[in-house]
Amino acid sequence: MPDLLVPLYDLPVAREQEGLWVGKPLPHQSPSVLSFIGDNFSVAWKAEASVSFGSLPPKITVAVERESGRFAGFCCWDCTAKGFLGPIGVHDNFRGKGVGQAVVIAALHSMREAGYGYAVIGDAGPIEFFQRICDARIIEGSSPGIYGNPLP
Ligand SMILES: CC(C)(COP(=O)(O)OP(=O)(O)OC[C@H]1O[C@@H](n2cnc3c(N)ncnc32)[C@H](O)[C@@H]1OP(=O)(O)O)[C@@H](O)C(=O)NCCC(=O)NCCS
């Protein structure tokens, strides 16, 4: 799958979702965040997300249901390569409610504040989702891109 390029100079405003907290975790909360990612997505995404906790503040936004405290979704940046957004995931029970959009737009604003002009979404799965929410454009010739090494 190709990489996508996202301009950061004209991002939509991050909108609040009722009943949802979206923000950056504190370092001592990394075990629960990483367990959520490992248990619901993959060991590989957990490994990438662990890189986000090497910075202060961590380079990850998470969404949590305020009432229950349950994790709903997450979005990392600068974890796969510099300037890359992802991995991104929303728990099955929370899909289709704007959670993915909320964590992605919040992370993109953080990248803009950190000085980036563009973000790259590597090996993007749901291309139409990113085109819809953040004007993402396909980077021609980008597959396999940085993912081309032969390691398992
Ligand atoms: C892709 C994913 C993050 C979307 O999260 P979500 O919370 O369900 O998405 P949202 O509710 O915020 O959707 C925002 C908009 O995108 C649309 N959308 C959501 N998923 C889509 C998809 N797979 N393809 C096209 N459009 C999609 C929604 O219909 C909505 O449109 P609207 O504003 O016109 O109503 C989620 O399905 C997921 O975690 N998938 C598995 C992991 C994955 O593929 N991650 C990305 C790796 S690059």
The ligand as an SDF file (V2000), in Angstrom:
LIG
                    3D

 48 50  0  0  0  0  0  0  0  0999 V2000
   -9.5090    3.3290   10.2280 C   0  0  0  0  0  0  0  0  0  0  0  0
  -10.0110    3.6100   11.6580 C   0  0  0  0  0  0  0  0  0  0  0  0
   -8.8840    4.2520   12.4670 C   0  0  0  0  0  0  0  0  0  0  0  0
  -11.2080    4.5910   11.5510 C   0  0  0  0  0  0  0  0  0  0  0  0
  -11.6190    4.9510   12.8780 O   0  0  0  0  0  0  0  0  0  0  0  0
  -13.1370    5.3820   13.2040 P   0  0  0  0  0  0  0  0  0  0  0  0
  -13.1690    5.9350   14.5640 O   0  0  0  0  0  0  0  0  0  0  0  0
  -14.0430    4.2270   12.9060 O   0  0  0  0  0  0  0  0  0  0  0  0
  -13.3840    6.5080   12.1080 O   0  0  0  0  0  0  0  0  0  0  0  0
  -14.2770    7.8430   12.2980 P   0  0  0  0  0  0  0  0  0  0  0  0
  -15.5680    7.4590   12.9270 O   0  0  0  0  0  0  0  0  0  0  0  0
  -13.4730    8.8910   12.9600 O   0  0  0  0  0  0  0  0  0  0  0  0
  -14.5390    8.2220   10.7620 O   0  0  0  0  0  0  0  0  0  0  0  0
  -14.3670    9.5500   10.2530 C   0  0  0  0  0  0  0  0  0  0  0  0
  -14.8960    9.5850    8.8200 C   0  0  0  0  0  0  0  0  0  0  0  0
  -14.1620    8.6410    8.0160 O   0  0  0  0  0  0  0  0  0  0  0  0
  -15.0540    7.6520    7.4710 C   0  0  0  0  0  0  0  0  0  0  0  0
  -14.3720    6.3480    7.5250 N   0  0  0  0  0  0  0  0  0  0  0  0
  -14.0540    5.6270    8.6320 C   0  0  0  0  0  0  0  0  0  0  0  0
  -13.4020    4.4920    8.2930 N   0  0  0  0  0  0  0  0  0  0  0  0
  -13.2980    4.5040    6.9320 C   0  0  0  0  0  0  0  0  0  0  0  0
  -12.7290    3.6000    5.9930 C   0  0  0  0  0  0  0  0  0  0  0  0
  -12.1420    2.4510    6.3760 N   0  0  0  0  0  0  0  0  0  0  0  0
  -12.7910    3.9480    4.6800 N   0  0  0  0  0  0  0  0  0  0  0  0
  -13.3880    5.0860    4.2810 C   0  0  0  0  0  0  0  0  0  0  0  0
  -13.9540    5.9980    5.1450 N   0  0  0  0  0  0  0  0  0  0  0  0
  -13.9120    5.6930    6.4470 C   0  0  0  0  0  0  0  0  0  0  0  0
  -16.2830    7.6880    8.3470 C   0  0  0  0  0  0  0  0  0  0  0  0
  -17.4300    7.2580    7.6450 O   0  0  0  0  0  0  0  0  0  0  0  0
  -16.3490    9.1520    8.7190 C   0  0  0  0  0  0  0  0  0  0  0  0
  -16.9160    9.8920    7.6400 O   0  0  0  0  0  0  0  0  0  0  0  0
  -18.0020   11.0780    7.9330 P   0  0  0  0  0  0  0  0  0  0  0  0
  -17.2720   12.1290    8.7330 O   0  0  0  0  0  0  0  0  0  0  0  0
  -18.3740   11.5460    6.5650 O   0  0  0  0  0  0  0  0  0  0  0  0
  -19.0860   10.4500    8.7030 O   0  0  0  0  0  0  0  0  0  0  0  0
  -10.5290    2.2970   12.3360 C   0  0  0  0  0  0  0  0  0  0  0  0
  -11.4660    1.6730   11.4860 O   0  0  0  0  0  0  0  0  0  0  0  0
   -9.4170    1.2930   12.6770 C   0  0  0  0  0  0  0  0  0  0  0  0
   -8.8510    1.3300   13.7640 O   0  0  0  0  0  0  0  0  0  0  0  0
   -9.1250    0.3760   11.7200 N   0  0  0  0  0  0  0  0  0  0  0  0
   -8.1100   -0.6850   11.9770 C   0  0  0  0  0  0  0  0  0  0  0  0
   -6.7240   -0.1390   12.0850 C   0  0  0  0  0  0  0  0  0  0  0  0
   -6.2610    0.6460   10.8460 C   0  0  0  0  0  0  0  0  0  0  0  0
   -6.5610    0.3000    9.6910 O   0  0  0  0  0  0  0  0  0  0  0  0
   -5.5050    1.7290   11.0930 N   0  0  0  0  0  0  0  0  0  0  0  0
   -4.9220    2.5870   10.0700 C   0  0  0  0  0  0  0  0  0  0  0  0
   -3.5830    2.0520    9.6900 C   0  0  0  0  0  0  0  0  0  0  0  0
   -2.7930    3.0810    8.4520 S   0  0  0  0  0  0  0  0  0  0  0  0
  1  2  1  0
  2  3  1  0
  2  4  1  0
  2 36  1  0
  4  5  1  0
  5  6  1  0
  6  7  2  0
  6  8  1  0
  6  9  1  0
  9 10  1  0
 10 11  2  0
 10 12  1  0
 10 13  1  0
 13 14  1  0
 14 15  1  0
 15 16  1  0
 15 30  1  0
 16 17  1  0
 17 18  1  0
 17 28  1  0
 18 19  1  0
 18 27  1  0
 19 20  2  0
 20 21  1  0
 21 22  1  0
 21 27  2  0
 22 23  1  0
 22 24  2  0
 24 25  1  0
 25 26  2  0
 26 27  1  0
 28 29  1  0
 28 30  1  0
 30 31  1  0
 31 32  1  0
 32 33  2  0
 32 34  1  0
 32 35  1  0
 36 37  1  0
 36 38  1  0
 38 39  2  0
 38 40  1  0
 40 41  1  0
 41 42  1  0
 42 43  1  0
 43 44  2  0
 43 45  1  0
 45 46  1  0
 46 47  1  0
 47 48  1  0
M  END
$$$$
